Amino acid sequence: MIDSQKIKETLDRHDVSESDKLSVALAEILNKHLSGENLSKTVHEHDKRMARMRGEIM
């Protein structure tokens, strides 16, 4: 299982394009879904995280 926090920290440390961040996020969602986590919950969590990254949510 991929650790979401480690992914975020790694992406934040490096100059990663938004497109690449989206690709990683989609892979993370798929990984969680395949591991049995609730897909709608995972997508909702991802949406909130992306909104925070864009500065829409504090």
Secondary structure as GFF3:
##gff-version 3
##sequence-region A 1 58
A	DSSP	alpha_helix	4	13	.	.	.	ID=ss1
A	DSSP	alpha_helix	18	34	.	.	.	ID=ss2
A	DSSP	alpha_helix	39	53	.	.	.	ID=ss3
###
